[in-house]
Amino acid sequence: MIIHQFYDKGLAHASYAIVRSGKMIVIDPARNPQPYYDFATLHEANIVGVIETHPHADFVSAHLELHQTTGATIYVSKLAGAAYPHETFDEGDEIKLEDIKLKALNTPGHSPDSICILVEDESGKDCAIFTGDTLFAGDVGRPDLRENVGNITAKKEELARAMYHSTREKLMTLPADVTVYPAHGPGSLCGKSMSPDLQTTIGKELRENYALQLMDELAFVKTLTADQPFMPKYFGYDVELNKNGAPALAESIAAVERPAADITFEKGLPIIDTRKREDYRNGHVPGSYNLQDGEKFETWLGSIVGPDEQFYLIGTDEDALDTVIAKAAKIGYERHIKAAVLTPAAATEQSDLIDFEDFKADSHGYTIVDVRNWAEINSGKLFTDALTIPLPELRERVSEIPTDKPIVVHCAAGYRSAAAVGIVNAVIKNVPVYDLGEAINDWK
């Protein structure tokens, strides 16, 4: 038996392939199916099954495309309300892969329709479990993503109670040496306290995972529902898209408009400039946002731009556009791209540059806007009089920023503030708007 992990660091997402005797099953695949085809070819295996542990909120799955391309059966809980061809896979159901078994466990908590897949090896021993978003290394799945979306909705307190029972009655009773393969690692927004490990064991989690320690149900619910990370705008959209099945990736990306000449940007649509900060500062389209291509680009794109909006992408060259379009597709946003263009002639507006010495001498002469996340803000403000508006909320709350003084925007390292300055500048024109950028380190 071969178990292989595919890891996407940008979304902190882990998917898996199980190969046995020339047959392969994929678990929680990412949007791009090619790595799974390549792995099957490498091991001379046929992809015969795809298992979805739940309808994912943070990425788009290739389950339907894998089915359409290979004929593989899609397995998912009957509770998911899947609108694509599938076989239900719930407690008591098994998939035989030659002489090993994949056994379904219903484990509601992160979502009402979550399942885990327990692997029984050729000797009849339970040896591994794929836990989806139920159990991570150092954490369990957040319970607040399905209050308004999905086939079944549930309040976060209800799902937290379900997680208490799923962990204690289904997972914590497994042998300590069972290997745990979760769907996410550190940096994922599907949990709040994941360890750096990309796999673990039941025994290690029993010893070290805060959520598996001795506590009553009420204490567990209170602990799990507290201090969860922010929820990007795209999460609910992806749940519905995954419930129905996404279009094939290559064809969907090929449909993105990429005009060869300059275009007139439609008023009111976000313009996402993905170039480096210095290039943007030296000349950009008025009203555009500098969301630089980087490790978390897709998460921040889906946090700033809503799933009901069209938007433009600007890139330095064709390869750069290929990259950011592919990243947008990972969250299902490629269909919302109005056009993807190279740096246009209209990119002539220059950014205001702050006088650091003046700011250091009299920071009270500026309106300071802190665009970090609430967890960061609650752990301590860097400027006591700063206005706190996390980046995902900024477009909706720009009107709260006073305009009687120059505005300085900061985050924790400079990436988010670069995007935030464009959002503020698009609305506020009568005072300069400065990006504190990486200089924020001087105040830490």
Secondary structure by P-SEA (a helix, b strand, c coil): cbbbbbbcccccbbbbccccccbbbbccccccaaaaaaaaaaacccccbbbbcccccccccaaaaaaaaccbbbbbbcccccccbbbbbcccbbbbcccbbbbbbbccccccbbbbbbbbcccccccccccccccccccccccccccccccccccaaaaaaaaaaaaacccccccccbbbbccccccccccccccccccccaaaaaccccccccccaaaaaaaaaccccccccaaaaaaaaaaacccccaaaaaacccccccccccccbbbbbcccaaaaaacccccccccccccaaaaaaaacccccccbbbbcccaaaaaaaaaaaaaacccccccccccccccccbbbbbbaaaaaaacccccbbbbcccaaaaaaccccccbbbbccccccccccccccccbbbbbccccaaaaaaaaaaaaccccbbbbbccccccccc
